[in-house]
Amino acid sequence: VDPHPLRKLGECCLARFFRDDYRLIKAMLPKHGFENFTEISPLQNVHPLLNSVCSWGSDEQRASCMADLESMIRRRAGFL
């Protein structure tokens, strides 16, 4: 357990500071299945390679990659 967790205001400030990073993560997620993260719009004109960021490895590794990206977005989406 983190002995110094961020307060809600700190989480909000941190998420907004890294807004473009979260938009980049959103651009990495496939369009279908992640429409519910409307708070975050994906960056436009990103390299097509970003669309295949989770296309390597076994089915389990691909699923884990997608779950990790989704988790990052879901955790901060409410602040953006």
N, CA, C and O atoms as a GROMACS GRO file, in nm:
protein
  320
    1VAL      N    1   0.085  -0.118   0.000
    1VAL     CA    2   0.000   0.000   0.000
    1VAL      C    3   0.089   0.124   0.000
    1VAL      O    4   0.186   0.132   0.074
    2ASP      N    5   0.053   0.218  -0.084
    2ASP     CA    6   0.130   0.342  -0.095
    2ASP      C    7   0.106   0.426   0.030
    2ASP      O    8  -0.009   0.457   0.060
    3PRO      N    9   0.210   0.465   0.104
    3PRO     CA   10   0.191   0.541   0.226
    3PRO      C   11   0.147   0.686   0.201
    3PRO      O   12   0.101   0.753   0.292
    4HIS      N   13   0.162   0.734   0.077
    4HIS     CA   14   0.126   0.872   0.046
    4HIS      C   15   0.038   0.878  -0.080
    4HIS      O   16   0.082   0.927  -0.184
    5PRO      N   17  -0.085   0.827  -0.071
    5PRO     CA   18  -0.170   0.829  -0.190
    5PRO      C   19  -0.210   0.973  -0.226
    5PRO      O   20  -0.216   1.061  -0.140
    6LEU      N   21  -0.234   0.994  -0.352
    6LEU     CA   22  -0.277   1.125  -0.397
    6LEU      C   23  -0.420   1.151  -0.355
    6LEU      O   24  -0.503   1.060  -0.355
    7ARG      N   25  -0.448   1.273  -0.319
    7ARG     CA   26  -0.586   1.312  -0.294
    7ARG      C   27  -0.653   1.330  -0.430
    7ARG      O   28  -0.586   1.331  -0.533
    8LYS      N   29  -0.784   1.344  -0.431
    8LYS     CA   30  -0.858   1.358  -0.556
    8LYS      C   31  -0.809   1.478  -0.637
    8LYS      O   32  -0.798   1.469  -0.759
    9LEU      N   33  -0.780   1.589  -0.571
    9LEU     CA   34  -0.732   1.707  -0.642
    9LEU      C   35  -0.596   1.678  -0.706
    9LEU      O   36  -0.571   1.721  -0.819
   10GLY      N   37  -0.510   1.606  -0.636
   10GLY     CA   38  -0.380   1.570  -0.691
   10GLY      C   39  -0.394   1.477  -0.811
   10GLY      O   40  -0.323   1.493  -0.910
   11GLU      N   41  -0.485   1.380  -0.801
   11GLU     CA   42  -0.509   1.290  -0.914
   11GLU      C   43  -0.560   1.368  -1.035
   11GLU      O   44  -0.518   1.343  -1.148
   12CYS      N   45  -0.650   1.461  -1.010
   12CYS     CA   46  -0.706   1.542  -1.118
   12CYS      C   47  -0.597   1.625  -1.185
   12CYS      O   48  -0.589   1.629  -1.308
   13CYS      N   49  -0.514   1.690  -1.107
   13CYS     CA   50  -0.405   1.772  -1.162
   13CYS      C   51  -0.308   1.687  -1.243
   13CYS      O   52  -0.265   1.726  -1.351
   14LEU      N   53  -0.274   1.570  -1.190
   14LEU     CA   54  -0.182   1.481  -1.259
   14LEU      C   55  -0.241   1.432  -1.391
   14LEU      O   56  -0.172   1.430  -1.494
   15ALA      N   57  -0.366   1.392  -1.388
   15ALA     CA   58  -0.432   1.344  -1.510
   15ALA      C   59  -0.438   1.454  -1.615
   15ALA      O   60  -0.415   1.428  -1.733
   16ARG      N   61  -0.470   1.573  -1.575
   16ARG     CA   62  -0.479   1.684  -1.673
   16ARG      C   63  -0.342   1.724  -1.726
   16ARG      O   64  -0.331   1.765  -1.841
   17PHE      N   65  -0.240   1.712  -1.644
   17PHE     CA   66  -0.104   1.742  -1.690
   17PHE      C   67  -0.062   1.644  -1.799
   17PHE      O   68   0.004   1.681  -1.895
   18PHE      N   69  -0.103   1.518  -1.782
   18PHE     CA   70  -0.068   1.413  -1.878
   18PHE      C   71  -0.181   1.385  -1.978
   18PHE      O   72  -0.188   1.275  -2.034
   19ARG      N   73  -0.269   1.480  -2.000
   19ARG     CA   74  -0.385   1.463  -2.088
   19ARG      C   75  -0.346   1.406  -2.225
   19ARG      O   76  -0.408   1.310  -2.272
   20ASP      N   77  -0.245   1.463  -2.288
   20ASP     CA   78  -0.206   1.415  -2.421
   20ASP      C   79  -0.152   1.273  -2.416
   20ASP      O   80  -0.166   1.198  -2.513
   21ASP      N   81  -0.090   1.235  -2.307
   21ASP     CA   82  -0.043   1.097  -2.294
   21ASP      C   83  -0.162   1.001  -2.290
   21ASP      O   84  -0.158   0.893  -2.350
   22TYR      N   85  -0.269   1.039  -2.219
   22TYR     CA   86  -0.388   0.955  -2.215
   22TYR      C   87  -0.457   0.953  -2.350
   22TYR      O   88  -0.514   0.851  -2.388
   23ARG      N   89  -0.452   1.063  -2.423
   23ARG     CA   90  -0.508   1.066  -2.558
   23ARG      C   91  -0.428   0.974  -2.650
   23ARG      O   92  -0.484   0.911  -2.740
   24LEU      N   93  -0.298   0.966  -2.630
   24LEU     CA   94  -0.215   0.875  -2.708
   24LEU      C   95  -0.251   0.729  -2.676
   24LEU      O   96  -0.262   0.647  -2.767
   25ILE      N   97  -0.269   0.698  -2.549
   25ILE     CA   98  -0.311   0.563  -2.510
   25ILE      C   99  -0.446   0.530  -2.574
   25ILE      O  100  -0.466   0.419  -2.622
   26LYS      N  101  -0.537   0.627  -2.573
   26LYS     CA  102  -0.669   0.604  -2.634
   26LYS      C  103  -0.654   0.574  -2.783
   26LYS      O  104  -0.728   0.492  -2.837
   27ALA      N  105  -0.559   0.640  -2.850
   27ALA     CA  106  -0.536   0.615  -2.992
   27ALA      C  107  -0.483   0.474  -3.015
   27ALA      O  108  -0.499   0.420  -3.125
   28MET      N  109  -0.420   0.414  -2.915
   28MET     CA  110  -0.366   0.278  -2.928
   28MET      C  111  -0.475   0.172  -2.917
   28MET      O  112  -0.458   0.061  -2.966
   29LEU      N  113  -0.586   0.206  -2.852
   29LEU     CA  114  -0.694   0.110  -2.834
   29LEU      C  115  -0.775   0.098  -2.963
   29LEU      O  116  -0.788   0.196  -3.036
   30PRO      N  117  -0.828  -0.020  -2.992
   30PRO     CA  118  -0.911  -0.033  -3.112
   30PRO      C  119  -1.037   0.052  -3.098
   30PRO      O  120  -1.085   0.076  -2.988
   31LYS      N  121  -1.090   0.096  -3.210
   31LYS     CA  122  -1.209   0.180  -3.208
   31LYS      C  123  -1.329   0.105  -3.150
   31LYS      O  124  -1.404   0.161  -3.070
   32HIS      N  125  -1.345  -0.020  -3.189
   32HIS     CA  126  -1.459  -0.098  -3.144
   32HIS      C  127  -1.436  -0.152  -3.004
   32HIS      O  128  -1.333  -0.213  -2.974
   33GLY      N  129  -1.533  -0.129  -2.918
   33GLY     CA  130  -1.526  -0.185  -2.783
   33GLY      C  131  -1.479  -0.086  -2.678
   33GLY      O  132  -1.489  -0.115  -2.558
   34PHE      N  133  -1.429   0.029  -2.719
   34PHE     CA  134  -1.380   0.126  -2.622
   34PHE      C  135  -1.447   0.263  -2.642
   34PHE      O  136  -1.389   0.366  -2.609
   35GLU      N  137  -1.568   0.262  -2.695
   35GLU     CA  138  -1.640   0.386  -2.721
   35GLU      C  139  -1.687   0.454  -2.592
   35GLU      O  140  -1.719   0.573  -2.593
   36ASN      N  141  -1.690   0.380  -2.482
   36ASN     CA  142  -1.742   0.436  -2.357
   36ASN      C  143  -1.647   0.534  -2.290
   36ASN      O  144  -1.684   0.598  -2.192
   37PHE      N  145  -1.526   0.548  -2.341
   37PHE     CA  146  -1.433   0.645  -2.284
   37PHE      C  147  -1.446   0.776  -2.361
   37PHE      O  148  -1.350   0.823  -2.423
   38THR      N  149  -1.565   0.836  -2.357
   38THR     CA  150  -1.590   0.956  -2.436
   38THR      C  151  -1.523   1.079  -2.376
   38THR      O  152  -1.511   1.181  -2.444
   39GLU      N  153  -1.480   1.072  -2.251
   39GLU     CA  154  -1.414   1.186  -2.188
   39GLU      C  155  -1.280   1.215  -2.256
   39GLU      O  156  -1.230   1.328  -2.249
   40ILE      N  157  -1.224   1.116  -2.319
   40ILE     CA  158  -1.092   1.128  -2.378
   40ILE      C  159  -1.103   1.108  -2.528
   40ILE      O  160  -1.149   1.003  -2.575
   41SER      N  161  -1.062   1.207  -2.602
   41SER     CA  162  -1.060   1.190  -2.748
   41SER      C  163  -0.919   1.150  -2.789
   41SER      O  164  -0.821   1.204  -2.738
   42PRO      N  165  -0.908   1.054  -2.882
   42PRO     CA  166  -0.774   1.009  -2.922
   42PRO      C  167  -0.699   1.117  -2.998
   42PRO      O  168  -0.761   1.202  -3.062
   43LEU      N  169  -0.567   1.114  -2.990
   43LEU     CA  170  -0.487   1.205  -3.071
   43LEU      C  171  -0.512   1.174  -3.218
   43LEU      O  172  -0.530   1.058  -3.255
   44GLN      N  173  -0.512   1.276  -3.299
   44GLN     CA  174  -0.534   1.260  -3.442
   44GLN      C  175  -0.400   1.250  -3.514
   44GLN      O  176  -0.297   1.297  -3.465
   45ASN      N  177  -0.402   1.189  -3.630
   45ASN     CA  178  -0.285   1.179  -3.718
   45ASN      C  179  -0.166   1.110  -3.650
   45ASN      O  180  -0.052   1.153  -3.668
   46VAL      N  181  -0.192   1.005  -3.574
   46VAL     CA  182  -0.084   0.930  -3.514
   46VAL      C  183  -0.034   0.826  -3.614
   46VAL      O  184  -0.107   0.790  -3.706
   47HIS      N  185   0.085   0.779  -3.596
   47HIS     CA  186   0.144   0.680  -3.685
   47HIS      C  187   0.061   0.552  -3.680
   47HIS      O  188   0.022   0.508  -3.571
   48PRO      N  189   0.033   0.490  -3.795
   48PRO     CA  190  -0.048   0.368  -3.798
   48PRO      C  191   0.008   0.254  -3.712
   48PRO      O  192  -0.066   0.165  -3.671
   49LEU      N  193   0.136   0.256  -3.686
   49LEU     CA  194   0.198   0.153  -3.604
   49LEU      C  195   0.136   0.148  -3.464
   49LEU      O  196   0.131   0.042  -3.402
   50LEU      N  197   0.090   0.262  -3.414
   50LEU     CA  198   0.031   0.265  -3.281
   50LEU      C  199  -0.096   0.181  -3.272
   50LEU      O  200  -0.132   0.133  -3.165
   51ASN      N  201  -0.163   0.161  -3.385
   51ASN     CA  202  -0.284   0.080  -3.384
   51ASN      C  203  -0.254  -0.067  -3.363
   51ASN      O  204  -0.344  -0.145  -3.332
   52SER      N  205  -0.129  -0.108  -3.380
   52SER     CA  206  -0.095  -0.249  -3.365
   52SER      C  207  -0.007  -0.274  -3.243
   52SER      O  208   0.064  -0.374  -3.236
   53VAL      N  209  -0.012  -0.183  -3.147
   53VAL     CA  210   0.076  -0.193  -3.031
   53VAL      C  211   0.053  -0.322  -2.951
   53VAL      O  212   0.146  -0.372  -2.888
   54CYS      N  213  -0.068  -0.375  -2.953
   54CYS     CA  214  -0.098  -0.497  -2.877
   54CYS      C  215  -0.117  -0.617  -2.970
   54CYS      O  216  -0.189  -0.710  -2.934
   55SER      N  217  -0.056  -0.617  -3.084
   55SER     CA  218  -0.077  -0.726  -3.179
   55SER      C  219   0.031  -0.834  -3.173
   55SER      O  220   0.028  -0.926  -3.254
   56TRP      N  221   0.125  -0.825  -3.084
   56TRP     CA  222   0.235  -0.919  -3.073
   56TRP      C  223   0.203  -1.026  -2.969
   56TRP      O  224   0.114  -1.007  -2.885
   57GLY      N  225   0.276  -1.135  -2.975
   57GLY     CA  226   0.270  -1.238  -2.870
   57GLY      C  227   0.150  -1.329  -2.880
   57GLY      O  228   0.077  -1.331  -2.979
   58SER      N  229   0.133  -1.404  -2.774
   58SER     CA  230   0.024  -1.501  -2.765
   58SER      C  231  -0.108  -1.429  -2.740
   58SER      O  232  -0.111  -1.309  -2.714
   59ASP      N  233  -0.217  -1.504  -2.747
   59ASP     CA  234  -0.348  -1.446  -2.718
   59ASP      C  235  -0.351  -1.388  -2.577
   59ASP      O  236  -0.408  -1.281  -2.554
   60GLU      N  237  -0.288  -1.457  -2.485
   60GLU     CA  238  -0.285  -1.410  -2.346
   60GLU      C  239  -0.207  -1.278  -2.334
   60GLU      O  240  -0.249  -1.188  -2.262
   61GLN      N  241  -0.096  -1.267  -2.404
   61GLN     CA  242  -0.016  -1.144  -2.400
   61GLN      C  243  -0.091  -1.028  -2.465
   61GLN      O  244  -0.085  -0.915  -2.416
   62ARG      N  245  -0.160  -1.055  -2.575
   62ARG     CA  246  -0.238  -0.949  -2.641
   62ARG      C  247  -0.351  -0.902  -2.551
   62ARG      O  248  -0.376  -0.782  -2.539
   63ALA      N  249  -0.418  -0.995  -2.487
   63ALA     CA  250  -0.527  -0.959  -2.396
   63ALA      C  251  -0.474  -0.880  -2.277
   63ALA      O  252  -0.538  -0.784  -2.234
   64SER      N  253  -0.359  -0.918  -2.225
   64SER     CA  254  -0.298  -0.848  -2.113
   64SER      C  255  -0.259  -0.706  -2.153
   64SER      O  256  -0.279  -0.612  -2.076
   65CYS      N  257  -0.204  -0.690  -2.272
   65CYS     CA  258  -0.167  -0.557  -2.322
   65CYS      C  259  -0.290  -0.466  -2.330
   65CYS      O  260  -0.287  -0.352  -2.285
   66MET      N  261  -0.397  -0.518  -2.389
   66MET     CA  262  -0.520  -0.439  -2.402
   66MET      C  263  -0.578  -0.404  -2.265
   66MET      O  264  -0.624  -0.292  -2.243
   67ALA      N  265  -0.575  -0.501  -2.174
   67ALA     CA  266  -0.628  -0.476  -2.039
   67ALA      C  267  -0.546  -0.370  -1.967
   67ALA      O  268  -0.601  -0.288  -1.894
   68ASP      N  269  -0.414  -0.370  -1.987
   68ASP     CA  270  -0.329  -0.270  -1.925
   68ASP      C  271  -0.361  -0.130  -1.978
   68ASP      O  272  -0.373  -0.036  -1.900
   69LEU      N  273  -0.375  -0.117  -2.109
   69LEU     CA  274  -0.408   0.013  -2.167
   69LEU      C  275  -0.545   0.061  -2.119
   69LEU      O  276  -0.563   0.177  -2.083
   70GLU      N  277  -0.640  -0.031  -2.119
   70GLU     CA  278  -0.774   0.005  -2.073
   70GLU      C  279  -0.773   0.048  -1.927
   70GLU      O  280  -0.841   0.144  -1.890
   71SER      N  281  -0.697  -0.021  -1.846
   71SER     CA  282  -0.688   0.013  -1.704
   71SER      C  283  -0.632   0.153  -1.683
   71SER      O  284  -0.681   0.228  -1.599
   72MET      N  285  -0.529   0.188  -1.761
   72MET     CA  286  -0.472   0.323  -1.749
   72MET      C  287  -0.574   0.430  -1.784
   72MET      O  288  -0.584   0.532  -1.717
   73ILE      N  289  -0.649   0.406  -1.890
   73ILE     CA  290  -0.752   0.501  -1.932
   73ILE      C  291  -0.865   0.508  -1.830
   73ILE      O  292  -0.906   0.617  -1.789
   74ARG      N  293  -0.915   0.393  -1.790
   74ARG     CA  294  -1.029   0.390  -1.698
   74ARG      C  295  -0.998   0.460  -1.566
   74ARG      O  296  -1.084   0.527  -1.509
   75ARG      N  297  -0.877   0.445  -1.518
   75ARG     CA  298  -0.841   0.502  -1.388
   75ARG      C  299  -0.846   0.654  -1.387
   75ARG      O  300  -0.879   0.715  -1.285
   76ARG      N  301  -0.813   0.718  -1.500
   76ARG     CA  302  -0.806   0.864  -1.504
   76ARG      C  303  -0.915   0.930  -1.589
   76ARG      O  304  -0.924   1.053  -1.592
   77ALA      N  305  -0.996   0.852  -1.658
   77ALA     CA  306  -1.093   0.909  -1.750
   77ALA      C  307  -1.186   1.010  -1.683
   77ALA      O  308  -1.220   1.112  -1.744
   78GLY      N  309  -1.227   0.984  -1.563
   78GLY     CA  310  -1.318   1.074  -1.493
   78GLY      C  311  -1.260   1.213  -1.465
   78GLY      O  312  -1.336   1.307  -1.443
   79PHE      N  313  -1.129   1.225  -1.466
   79PHE     CA  314  -1.065   1.354  -1.439
   79PHE      C  315  -1.042   1.435  -1.564
   79PHE      O  316  -1.008   1.553  -1.557
   80LEU      N  317  -1.062   1.373  -1.680
   80LEU     CA  318  -1.035   1.442  -1.805
   80LEU      C  319  -1.165   1.484  -1.865
   80LEU      O  320  -1.167   1.544  -1.972
   0.00000   0.00000   0.00000
